[in-house]
C-alpha cells in the first residue's frame, strides 16, 4: 500500500469522525420552540377621522397575542422570531400596525467624550561681555543670561455628547402589496423572545365587512454551525388560518365558531 493511499484513507476517516461528532453536537444544542395564538379573534371597528361617515370603507383592528415557549435548548440561540399576517384572498389592505420598527440601546443616556490637547514652549538665550564701573578703574565682567525658565503652557479640553449605539429589536412592514404585514422580533437587554407578544394590525375593509380569514405564519430562526461554516436555520415554524369577526355581530361570531370547529375536525 502506497504512502499516498494511506494518507487518503486517514483523511477520509478523520472527516467522517468529524462529521459524526459535529452533527451530534448540533442536534443536542438546537432549540425547540412552540407558538400559540387564538384561531378566532374579535375585531372592533376603530374610529378614524380620515374616513368620513359617508365613506364606503371602515377600519377594523386585529389584536394577535402570540405566545412563544421554549421547549428545550437555549433561548439565546434563537436570534429572531418572524411573524407574517396576511389576507388569504387579498381583499383588504393594511392601514397601520404596531409595534413599529424600533431600536434600543443598552445605555440609559448620552455618552460624554472628552479630548484634551496640551501645547507648551520653552526657550533661553545668553549674552557675555565686559562693562566698566563708573568712577573706578575696575572693569566688571558681566554675563547677562536669559534662560529657559520662561515657558508657556496651553491646555484645551473639548467635550462632546454622543448618542449611544443602538440595535434593532423590532422590524415591521407590509407584504404582498399591503395585503399583509410582517414583524421581526429580536432579543435585547430589556426584553426576551420567550413570553407573550402583542401584535396589532388595522385593516381597511368595506363598510359591509363582517368577517374574514387571515393566514398567520410564525418561525424561530437562528444560525447553525456545520463544521467550519455557519448557515441560517429555522428552529420552528407554524402556519394556520385565523378567523376574524366584527365585534358586536352575533351572527358573524357564530359563523366564525362553525368555521373554526370544521377546521379543527
C-alpha positions in Angstrom: 0.0 0.0 0.0 1.5 3.4 -1.1 2.0 6.2 1.3 -0.4 8.4 -0.7 -3.2 5.8 -0.4 -2.7 5.6 3.4 -2.9 9.4 3.8 -6.1 9.5 1.7 -7.7 6.8 3.9 -6.7 8.6 7.1 -8.1 11.9 5.8 -11.4 10.2 4.9 -11.7 8.6 8.3 -11.0 11.9 10.1 -13.6 13.6 8.0 -16.2 11.0 8.9 -15.4 11.2 12.6 -15.6 15.0 12.4 -19.0 14.9 10.7 -20.4 12.4 13.2 -19.2 14.3 16.2 -20.2 17.7 14.8 -23.7 16.6 13.7 -24.4 15.0 17.2 -23.3 18.2 18.9 -25.6 20.4 16.7 -28.6 18.2 17.3 -28.1 18.4 21.0 -27.9 22.2 21.0 -30.7 23.0 18.6 -33.5 24.9 20.4 -37.1 23.7 20.2 -39.8 26.4 20.2 -43.6 26.3 20.3 -46.0 29.0 19.2 -49.6 29.6 20.4 -52.2 32.0 19.3 -56.0 32.1 19.1 -57.7 30.8 15.9 -60.7 33.1 16.3 -60.4 36.8 17.1 -62.9 39.5 17.6 -62.1 42.7 15.7 -63.7 46.0 16.8 -64.3 48.9 14.4 -61.9 51.8 15.0 -63.0 55.4 14.8 -60.9 57.3 12.3 -61.1 61.0 11.3 -59.5 60.1 8.0 -62.7 58.3 6.9 -66.0 60.2 6.7 -69.3 58.7 7.6 -70.4 58.5 4.0 -67.2 56.6 3.0 -67.7 53.0 1.8 -64.7 51.8 3.9 -64.0 51.4 7.6 -61.2 50.4 9.9 -61.1 47.3 12.0 -58.4 46.3 14.4 -56.8 42.8 14.8 -55.0 42.2 18.1 -53.0 39.0 18.0 -51.4 37.7 21.2 -48.6 35.4 20.3 -47.1 33.2 23.0 -43.5 31.9 22.4 -42.4 29.0 24.6 -39.0 27.3 24.7 -39.4 23.5 25.0 -35.7 22.6 25.0 -32.3 24.1 24.3 -31.2 27.7 24.9 -33.4 30.7 24.0 -30.2 32.7 23.3 -29.7 30.5 20.2 -33.0 32.0 18.8 -31.9 35.1 17.0 -35.2 36.2 15.6 -39.0 35.5 15.7 -40.7 36.3 12.4 -44.5 36.7 12.2 -46.4 37.2 9.0 -50.2 38.1 8.9 -51.8 38.3 5.5 -55.2 38.3 3.9 -56.0 34.9 2.3 -58.0 36.3 -0.6 -56.3 39.8 -0.8 -59.4 41.8 -0.4 -58.4 44.0 2.5 -55.5 46.4 3.0 -53.2 47.2 5.9 -53.7 50.7 7.3 -51.2 50.6 10.1 -49.6 48.3 12.7 -47.7 48.0 15.9 -45.1 47.6 17.1 -43.3 49.7 14.5 -39.6 49.3 13.8 -37.7 50.1 17.0 -34.1 50.4 18.1 -32.9 50.2 21.7 -29.6 50.9 23.5 -28.0 49.2 26.4 -27.1 52.6 27.9 -29.5 54.9 29.6 -28.1 58.2 28.5 -25.7 60.0 26.2 -22.0 59.3 26.1 -19.6 62.1 27.1 -16.5 62.1 25.1 -13.6 64.4 26.1 -10.5 65.3 24.1 -7.6 67.1 25.8 -4.8 68.8 23.9 -1.7 70.3 25.6 0.9 72.6 24.0 3.9 74.3 25.5 7.0 76.5 24.7 10.4 76.8 26.5 13.3 79.0 25.3 16.5 80.5 26.5 19.4 82.9 25.5 22.9 84.0 26.8 24.9 87.2 26.3 28.5 87.8 27.6 30.9 90.9 27.7 32.9 93.5 29.9 31.4 96.7 31.3 33.5 99.5 33.2 32.2 100.7 36.5 31.8 104.5 36.8 34.4 106.4 38.9 36.6 103.4 39.2 39.3 101.6 37.3 37.6 98.3 37.9 36.2 96.5 35.0 33.3 94.2 35.8 32.8 91.1 33.8 29.1 90.9 33.1 27.3 88.0 31.5 23.6 88.6 31.1 21.6 85.5 30.5 18.0 84.7 29.7 17.5 81.0 30.5 14.9 78.5 29.8 12.8 79.3 32.9 10.3 81.2 30.8 7.6 78.9 29.4 4.0 79.0 28.2 1.6 76.0 28.5 -1.8 75.7 27.0 -4.4 73.0 27.7 -7.5 72.7 25.5 -10.3 70.4 26.5 -13.1 69.6 24.1 -16.2 67.7 25.3 -18.9 66.2 23.0 -22.1 64.4 23.8 -22.6 61.4 21.6 -25.7 59.3 21.2 -25.2 55.7 22.4 -25.1 52.9 19.8 -28.5 51.2 19.2 -29.5 47.8 18.0 -32.7 46.8 16.1 -35.2 44.9 18.3 -38.3 45.1 16.1 -38.6 45.4 12.4 -42.0 45.6 10.8 -43.6 46.5 7.4 -46.1 45.5 4.8 -46.0 42.5 2.5 -48.0 41.3 -0.6 -48.7 44.8 -1.8 -50.2 45.9 1.6 -52.4 42.9 1.9 -50.3 41.7 4.8 -47.7 42.7 7.4 -44.6 41.2 8.9 -42.9 41.5 12.3 -39.3 40.5 13.1 -38.7 40.3 16.9 -35.2 40.2 18.2 -33.8 39.8 21.7 -32.3 42.7 23.7 -31.1 43.5 27.1 -34.5 44.8 28.1 -36.8 42.1 26.6 -36.9 38.4 25.9 -38.2 36.5 22.9 -39.9 34.0 25.2 -43.3 35.0 26.5 -46.3 36.9 25.1 -46.0 39.4 22.3 -49.0 41.6 21.3 -49.2 42.5 17.6 -51.8 44.9 16.4 -52.9 45.4 12.8 -55.5 47.8 11.5 -57.2 46.9 8.2 -59.2 48.9 5.7 -62.3 46.9 4.9 -65.6 47.5 3.1 -68.4 49.2 5.0 -70.3 45.9 4.9 -67.4 43.8 6.2 -68.5 41.3 9.0 -65.6 38.8 9.0 -62.7 37.3 7.2 -59.9 34.7 7.4 -56.2 35.6 7.8 -53.1 33.5 7.5 -50.6 33.7 10.3 -47.2 32.2 10.0 -44.6 32.2 12.8 -41.0 31.0 12.7 -38.0 30.9 15.1 -34.7 31.5 13.2 -31.1 31.3 14.1 -27.7 30.2 12.9 -26.5 26.6 12.8 -22.8 25.8 12.7 -21.9 22.9 10.4 -18.2 22.1 10.7 -16.5 25.4 10.0 -19.4 27.2 8.4 -22.4 29.0 9.8 -25.7 28.7 8.0 -29.1 30.3 8.7 -31.6 27.8 10.1 -35.3 27.7 11.1 -35.7 26.0 14.5 -39.6 26.0 14.4 -42.4 27.1 12.1 -46.2 27.2 12.5 -48.7 28.3 9.9 -52.5 28.4 10.4 -55.6 30.4 9.5 -57.3 32.8 11.9 -60.9 33.6 11.6 -61.9 37.2 12.2 -65.4 38.6 13.0 -66.7 42.0 13.6 -67.2 42.9 17.3 -70.9 43.0 18.3 -72.1 41.0 15.4 -73.6 37.8 16.9 -74.3 36.1 13.6 -70.7 36.7 12.4 -69.4 35.3 15.7 -71.5 32.1 15.3 -70.3 31.7 11.7 -66.7 32.1 12.9 -67.3 29.4 15.6 -68.6 27.0 13.0 -65.7 27.7 10.6 -63.2 27.1 13.5 -64.8 23.8 14.5 -64.7 22.5 11.0 -61.1 23.4 10.7 -60.2 21.6 13.9 -62.2 18.5 13.0 
